[in-house]
């Protein structure tokens, strides 16, 4: 997933599924998962947010935050990709 010119390393789909499950099982009622590319580490990571208001205050799609870039946002329960 996400392999391309801007992100030279592919995200393993099983890791993506693990992140979704971790977000759902968290005692904090997260609704969304952000997939982030860390340029310094050359790896992907996940972050979770509780609601749409928090989502819009945290991430601007495709904008670098230090060495990190938010590349996708997913609803944890429907697993659909969210446009922000």
C-alpha positions in Angstrom: 0.0 0.0 0.0 1.1 3.6 -0.7 4.3 2.6 -2.5 5.3 5.2 -5.1 7.7 8.0 -6.0 7.0 10.0 -2.8 6.9 7.0 -0.5 9.5 4.5 -1.6 8.6 1.8 0.9 5.4 -0.1 0.8 3.1 -0.4 3.8 2.3 -4.1 4.5 -1.5 -4.7 4.5 -1.3 -6.9 7.6 0.3 -4.0 9.5 -2.5 -1.7 8.3 -5.1 -4.2 9.6 -3.3 -4.4 13.0 -3.4 -0.6 13.3 -7.1 -0.6 12.5 -7.7 -3.2 15.2 -5.6 -1.4 17.8 -7.5 1.8 17.2 -10.9 0.0 17.6 -9.8 -1.8 20.8 -8.4 1.3 22.4 -10.4 2.5 25.5 -10.4 6.0 24.1 -13.2 6.1 21.6 -11.1 6.8 18.5 -13.0 7.3 15.2 -10.2 7.9 12.7 -6.7 6.6 11.9 -4.1 8.7 10.2 -1.4 7.0 8.1 1.7 9.0 8.4 5.0 8.8 6.4 8.1 9.5 8.5 10.8 10.7 6.2 13.5 10.5 8.8 12.8 6.9 9.7 11.6 6.0 6.2 8.6 4.2 7.6 4.9 4.5 8.1 3.1 4.9 11.4 -0.4 5.3 12.6 -2.0 8.0 14.8 -5.6 8.0 16.0 -8.0 10.9 16.6 -11.3 10.9 18.5 -13.5 12.9 16.2 -13.7 15.0 13.0 -13.0 18.3 14.9 -9.8 16.9 16.3 -9.0 15.5 12.8 -9.2 18.9 11.2 -7.1 20.6 13.9 -4.3 18.0 13.7 -3.7 17.1 10.1 -3.8 18.8 6.8 -3.6 16.1 4.1 -0.2 16.0 2.4 1.3 18.8 4.4 4.6 18.1 6.1 4.8 18.4 9.9 8.5 18.4 10.6 9.6 15.1 8.9 6.1 13.6 9.0 3.5 13.7 6.2 -0.1 12.6 6.6 -0.9 10.6 3.6 -4.3 9.1 4.3 -7.1 9.1 6.9 -9.4 6.2 7.5 -12.6 5.7 9.5 -11.7 2.9 11.9 -15.1 1.2 11.7 -16.1 1.4 8.1 -12.4 1.2 7.0 -13.2 3.8 4.3 -10.7 6.4 3.3 -11.8 9.9 4.4 -11.1 13.1 2.4 -10.1 16.1 4.5 
